[in-house]
């Protein structure tokens, strides 16, 4: 999915992009690409987890709809953690398999939640 977004870039962000010679689009795209539960769970020690942590913090703060739906999400969050950790127990060589297994859970989770919201 491609989106054309119009956002206001804060001065601090623009300055940092200029200082380090990166485009705002590049940084924003890299951030968005790292927001992933399968990626997050399959790399428990990775620095790449910050984007997902930021996402989780932002959706949970003062968002009553997220809190109301939490019981629907919890079984899938547990299943995701279980399947990913099962692959990681075999050894860290299975990080990609763990991430892929997590994506399968995410697809089931997504389908279930969309069906529940239609009710």
Secondary structure, DSSP 8 states (H G I E B T S, - for coil): ----------HHHHHHHHHTT--HHHHHHHHHHT--HHHHHH-TT-GGGHHHHHHHHHHHTT-HHHHHHHHHHHHHHHHHHHHHHHHHHT-GGGHHHHHHHHHHHHHHHHHHHHHHHH-
